[in-house]
Amino acid sequence: YFKVPEEYSGNVKHIKQKIQTEMTELEKNAKK
């Protein structure tokens, strides 16, 4: 077990949010 640096965990959160947004966009485009 190691402690994750604060800025790193923030980065991961940001990346996950970005992926989520991109997936939503892809779904919207696929429905057209």
CHARMM-style PDB file with segment names, atoms N, HN, CA, C and O in Angstrom:
ATOM      1  N   TYR     1       0.856  -1.197   0.000  1.00  0.00      PROA
ATOM      2  CA  TYR     1       0.000   0.000   0.000  1.00  0.00      PROA
ATOM      3  C   TYR     1       0.881   1.232   0.000  1.00  0.00      PROA
ATOM      4  O   TYR     1       1.804   1.354   0.806  1.00  0.00      PROA
ATOM      5  N   PHE     2       0.590   2.139  -0.907  1.00  0.00      PROA
ATOM      6  HN  PHE     2      -0.160   2.040  -1.562  1.00  0.00      PROA
ATOM      7  CA  PHE     2       1.338   3.398  -0.930  1.00  0.00      PROA
ATOM      8  C   PHE     2       0.357   4.555  -1.059  1.00  0.00      PROA
ATOM      9  O   PHE     2      -0.727   4.414  -1.625  1.00  0.00      PROA
ATOM     10  N   LYS     3       0.760   5.696  -0.525  1.00  0.00      PROA
ATOM     11  HN  LYS     3       1.640   5.811  -0.065  1.00  0.00      PROA
ATOM     12  CA  LYS     3      -0.124   6.858  -0.542  1.00  0.00      PROA
ATOM     13  C   LYS     3      -0.074   7.523  -1.915  1.00  0.00      PROA
ATOM     14  O   LYS     3       0.998   7.812  -2.447  1.00  0.00      PROA
ATOM     15  N   VAL     4      -1.247   7.754  -2.466  1.00  0.00      PROA
ATOM     16  HN  VAL     4      -2.118   7.519  -2.034  1.00  0.00      PROA
ATOM     17  CA  VAL     4      -1.320   8.409  -3.774  1.00  0.00      PROA
ATOM     18  C   VAL     4      -1.222   9.917  -3.567  1.00  0.00      PROA
ATOM     19  O   VAL     4      -1.959  10.473  -2.754  1.00  0.00      PROA
ATOM     20  N   PRO     5      -0.335  10.579  -4.282  1.00  0.00      PROA
ATOM     21  CA  PRO     5      -0.233  12.038  -4.160  1.00  0.00      PROA
ATOM     22  C   PRO     5      -1.546  12.716  -4.546  1.00  0.00      PROA
ATOM     23  O   PRO     5      -2.272  12.233  -5.415  1.00  0.00      PROA
ATOM     24  N   GLU     6      -1.838  13.822  -3.901  1.00  0.00      PROA
ATOM     25  HN  GLU     6      -1.249  14.214  -3.196  1.00  0.00      PROA
ATOM     26  CA  GLU     6      -3.111  14.518  -4.097  1.00  0.00      PROA
ATOM     27  C   GLU     6      -3.305  14.928  -5.553  1.00  0.00      PROA
ATOM     28  O   GLU     6      -4.386  14.748  -6.114  1.00  0.00      PROA
ATOM     29  N   GLU     7      -2.250  15.483  -6.166  1.00  0.00      PROA
ATOM     30  HN  GLU     7      -1.372  15.629  -5.710  1.00  0.00      PROA
ATOM     31  CA  GLU     7      -2.393  15.958  -7.551  1.00  0.00      PROA
ATOM     32  C   GLU     7      -2.600  14.787  -8.510  1.00  0.00      PROA
ATOM     33  O   GLU     7      -3.237  14.935  -9.553  1.00  0.00      PROA
ATOM     34  N   TYR     8      -2.053  13.615  -8.147  1.00  0.00      PROA
ATOM     35  HN  TYR     8      -1.535  13.495  -7.300  1.00  0.00      PROA
ATOM     36  CA  TYR     8      -2.213  12.444  -9.010  1.00  0.00      PROA
ATOM     37  C   TYR     8      -3.662  11.948  -8.991  1.00  0.00      PROA
ATOM     38  O   TYR     8      -4.240  11.657 -10.038  1.00  0.00      PROA
ATOM     39  N   SER     9      -4.236  11.854  -7.796  1.00  0.00      PROA
ATOM     40  HN  SER     9      -3.766  12.090  -6.945  1.00  0.00      PROA
ATOM     41  CA  SER     9      -5.617  11.390  -7.690  1.00  0.00      PROA
ATOM     42  C   SER     9      -6.555  12.380  -8.374  1.00  0.00      PROA
ATOM     43  O   SER     9      -7.566  11.984  -8.954  1.00  0.00      PROA
ATOM     44  N   GLY    10      -6.219  13.666  -8.306  1.00  0.00      PROA
ATOM     45  HN  GLY    10      -5.397  13.987  -7.835  1.00  0.00      PROA
ATOM     46  CA  GLY    10      -7.003  14.683  -9.011  1.00  0.00      PROA
ATOM     47  C   GLY    10      -6.906  14.477 -10.508  1.00  0.00      PROA
ATOM     48  O   GLY    10      -7.886  14.641 -11.234  1.00  0.00      PROA
ATOM     49  N   ASN    11      -5.708  14.115 -10.968  1.00  0.00      PROA
ATOM     50  HN  ASN    11      -4.912  13.982 -10.378  1.00  0.00      PROA
ATOM     51  CA  ASN    11      -5.483  13.860 -12.392  1.00  0.00      PROA
ATOM     52  C   ASN    11      -6.329  12.697 -12.871  1.00  0.00      PROA
ATOM     53  O   ASN    11      -6.955  12.766 -13.929  1.00  0.00      PROA
ATOM     54  N   VAL    12      -6.345  11.622 -12.082  1.00  0.00      PROA
ATOM     55  HN  VAL    12      -5.837  11.566 -11.223  1.00  0.00      PROA
ATOM     56  CA  VAL    12      -7.116  10.432 -12.449  1.00  0.00      PROA
ATOM     57  C   VAL    12      -8.592  10.781 -12.552  1.00  0.00      PROA
ATOM     58  O   VAL    12      -9.280  10.345 -13.474  1.00  0.00      PROA
ATOM     59  N   LYS    13      -9.074  11.574 -11.593  1.00  0.00      PROA
ATOM     60  HN  LYS    13      -8.514  11.928 -10.844  1.00  0.00      PROA
ATOM     61  CA  LYS    13     -10.475  11.979 -11.594  1.00  0.00      PROA
ATOM     62  C   LYS    13     -10.788  12.753 -12.867  1.00  0.00      PROA
ATOM     63  O   LYS    13     -11.829  12.554 -13.493  1.00  0.00      PROA
ATOM     64  N   HSD    14      -9.863  13.643 -13.239  1.00  0.00      PROA
ATOM     65  HN  HSD    14      -9.017  13.804 -12.730  1.00  0.00      PROA
ATOM     66  CA  HSD    14     -10.038  14.469 -14.435  1.00  0.00      PROA
ATOM     67  C   HSD    14     -10.065  13.595 -15.686  1.00  0.00      PROA
ATOM     68  O   HSD    14     -10.895  13.796 -16.573  1.00  0.00      PROA
ATOM     69  N   ILE    15      -9.156  12.627 -15.753  1.00  0.00      PROA
ATOM     70  HN  ILE    15      -8.482  12.464 -15.033  1.00  0.00      PROA
ATOM     71  CA  ILE    15      -9.078  11.736 -16.919  1.00  0.00      PROA
ATOM     72  C   ILE    15     -10.350  10.894 -17.025  1.00  0.00      PROA
ATOM     73  O   ILE    15     -10.891  10.721 -18.117  1.00  0.00      PROA
ATOM     74  N   LYS    16     -10.823  10.374 -15.899  1.00  0.00      PROA
ATOM     75  HN  LYS    16     -10.383  10.515 -15.012  1.00  0.00      PROA
ATOM     76  CA  LYS    16     -12.047   9.565 -15.911  1.00  0.00      PROA
ATOM     77  C   LYS    16     -13.226  10.399 -16.396  1.00  0.00      PROA
ATOM     78  O   LYS    16     -14.067   9.916 -17.154  1.00  0.00      PROA
ATOM     79  N   GLN    17     -13.281  11.663 -15.950  1.00  0.00      PROA
ATOM     80  HN  GLN    17     -12.598  12.055 -15.334  1.00  0.00      PROA
ATOM     81  CA  GLN    17     -14.364  12.550 -16.359  1.00  0.00      PROA
ATOM     82  C   GLN    17     -14.290  12.805 -17.861  1.00  0.00      PROA
ATOM     83  O   GLN    17     -15.312  12.838 -18.546  1.00  0.00      PROA
ATOM     84  N   LYS    18     -13.066  12.986 -18.366  1.00  0.00      PROA
ATOM     85  HN  LYS    18     -12.236  12.960 -17.809  1.00  0.00      PROA
ATOM     86  CA  LYS    18     -12.857  13.233 -19.797  1.00  0.00      PROA
ATOM     87  C   LYS    18     -13.322  12.033 -20.615  1.00  0.00      PROA
ATOM     88  O   LYS    18     -13.987  12.190 -21.639  1.00  0.00      PROA
ATOM     89  N   ILE    19     -12.966  10.825 -20.153  1.00  0.00      PROA
ATOM     90  HN  ILE    19     -12.426  10.698 -19.321  1.00  0.00      PROA
ATOM     91  CA  ILE    19     -13.386   9.599 -20.840  1.00  0.00      PROA
ATOM     92  C   ILE    19     -14.908   9.496 -20.822  1.00  0.00      PROA
ATOM     93  O   ILE    19     -15.521   9.154 -21.833  1.00  0.00      PROA
ATOM     94  N   GLN    20     -15.511   9.788 -19.686  1.00  0.00      PROA
ATOM     95  HN  GLN    20     -15.012  10.065 -18.865  1.00  0.00      PROA
ATOM     96  CA  GLN    20     -16.966   9.722 -19.553  1.00  0.00      PROA
ATOM     97  C   GLN    20     -17.630  10.658 -20.551  1.00  0.00      PROA
ATOM     98  O   GLN    20     -18.614  10.295 -21.195  1.00  0.00      PROA
ATOM     99  N   THR    21     -17.081  11.880 -20.678  1.00  0.00      PROA
ATOM    100  HN  THR    21     -16.282  12.176 -20.155  1.00  0.00      PROA
ATOM    101  CA  THR    21     -17.625  12.867 -21.614  1.00  0.00      PROA
ATOM    102  C   THR    21     -17.502  12.366 -23.040  1.00  0.00      PROA
ATOM    103  O   THR    21     -18.441  12.484 -23.827  1.00  0.00      PROA
ATOM    104  N   GLU    22     -16.343  11.804 -23.376  1.00  0.00      PROA
ATOM    105  HN  GLU    22     -15.580  11.708 -22.736  1.00  0.00      PROA
ATOM    106  CA  GLU    22     -16.123  11.304 -24.733  1.00  0.00      PROA
ATOM    107  C   GLU    22     -17.065  10.149 -25.047  1.00  0.00      PROA
ATOM    108  O   GLU    22     -17.588  10.061 -26.158  1.00  0.00      PROA
ATOM    109  N   MET    23     -17.286   9.266 -24.084  1.00  0.00      PROA
ATOM    110  HN  MET    23     -16.861   9.337 -23.182  1.00  0.00      PROA
ATOM    111  CA  MET    23     -18.191   8.137 -24.287  1.00  0.00      PROA
ATOM    112  C   MET    23     -19.612   8.644 -24.517  1.00  0.00      PROA
ATOM    113  O   MET    23     -20.329   8.117 -25.367  1.00  0.00      PROA
ATOM    114  N   THR    24     -20.019   9.662 -23.767  1.00  0.00      PROA
ATOM    115  HN  THR    24     -19.437  10.091 -23.076  1.00  0.00      PROA
ATOM    116  CA  THR    24     -21.352  10.249 -23.928  1.00  0.00      PROA
ATOM    117  C   THR    24     -21.502  10.832 -25.321  1.00  0.00      PROA
ATOM    118  O   THR    24     -22.537  10.658 -25.965  1.00  0.00      PROA
ATOM    119  N   GLU    25     -20.467  11.524 -25.790  1.00  0.00      PROA
ATOM    120  HN  GLU    25     -19.626  11.665 -25.267  1.00  0.00      PROA
ATOM    121  CA  GLU    25     -20.489  12.111 -27.134  1.00  0.00      PROA
ATOM    122  C   GLU    25     -20.615  11.014 -28.188  1.00  0.00      PROA
ATOM    123  O   GLU    25     -21.378  11.149 -29.144  1.00  0.00      PROA
ATOM    124  N   LEU    26     -19.866   9.930 -28.009  1.00  0.00      PROA
ATOM    125  HN  LEU    26     -19.246   9.820 -27.232  1.00  0.00      PROA
ATOM    126  CA  LEU    26     -19.914   8.827 -28.968  1.00  0.00      PROA
ATOM    127  C   LEU    26     -21.316   8.219 -29.011  1.00  0.00      PROA
ATOM    128  O   LEU    26     -21.822   7.889 -30.084  1.00  0.00      PROA
ATOM    129  N   GLU    27     -21.931   8.076 -27.855  1.00  0.00      PROA
ATOM    130  HN  GLU    27     -21.520   8.344 -26.984  1.00  0.00      PROA
ATOM    131  CA  GLU    27     -23.279   7.510 -27.799  1.00  0.00      PROA
ATOM    132  C   GLU    27     -24.268   8.420 -28.512  1.00  0.00      PROA
ATOM    133  O   GLU    27     -25.138   7.948 -29.242  1.00  0.00      PROA
ATOM    134  N   LYS    28     -24.135   9.731 -28.299  1.00  0.00      PROA
ATOM    135  HN  LYS    28     -23.428  10.116 -27.705  1.00  0.00      PROA
ATOM    136  CA  LYS    28     -25.021  10.699 -28.963  1.00  0.00      PROA
ATOM    137  C   LYS    28     -24.877  10.587 -30.472  1.00  0.00      PROA
ATOM    138  O   LYS    28     -25.868  10.575 -31.202  1.00  0.00      PROA
ATOM    139  N   ASN    29     -23.628  10.505 -30.933  1.00  0.00      PROA
ATOM    140  HN  ASN    29     -22.823  10.514 -30.339  1.00  0.00      PROA
ATOM    141  CA  ASN    29     -23.376  10.431 -32.371  1.00  0.00      PROA
ATOM    142  C   ASN    29     -23.884   9.115 -32.956  1.00  0.00      PROA
ATOM    143  O   ASN    29     -24.341   9.075 -34.099  1.00  0.00      PROA
ATOM    144  N   ALA    30     -23.805   8.053 -32.181  1.00  0.00      PROA
ATOM    145  HN  ALA    30     -23.434   8.085 -31.252  1.00  0.00      PROA
ATOM    146  CA  ALA    30     -24.226   6.741 -32.671  1.00  0.00      PROA
ATOM    147  C   ALA    30     -25.746   6.687 -32.847  1.00  0.00      PROA
ATOM    148  O   ALA    30     -26.246   5.971 -33.715  1.00  0.00      PROA
ATOM    149  N   LYS    31     -26.477   7.439 -32.030  1.00  0.00      PROA
ATOM    150  HN  LYS    31     -26.071   8.021 -31.325  1.00  0.00      PROA
ATOM    151  CA  LYS    31     -27.939   7.406 -32.092  1.00  0.00      PROA
ATOM    152  C   LYS    31     -28.471   8.120 -33.330  1.00  0.00      PROA
ATOM    153  O   LYS    31     -29.598   7.867 -33.754  1.00  0.00      PROA
ATOM    154  N   LYS    32     -27.677   9.001 -33.905  1.00  0.00      PROA
ATOM    155  HN  LYS    32     -26.761   9.207 -33.560  1.00  0.00      PROA
ATOM    156  CA  LYS    32     -28.138   9.759 -35.077  1.00  0.00      PROA
ATOM    157  C   LYS    32     -28.305   8.849 -36.283  1.00  0.00      PROA
ATOM    158  OT1 LYS    32     -28.685   9.312 -37.358  1.00  0.00      PROA
TER     159      LYS     32
END
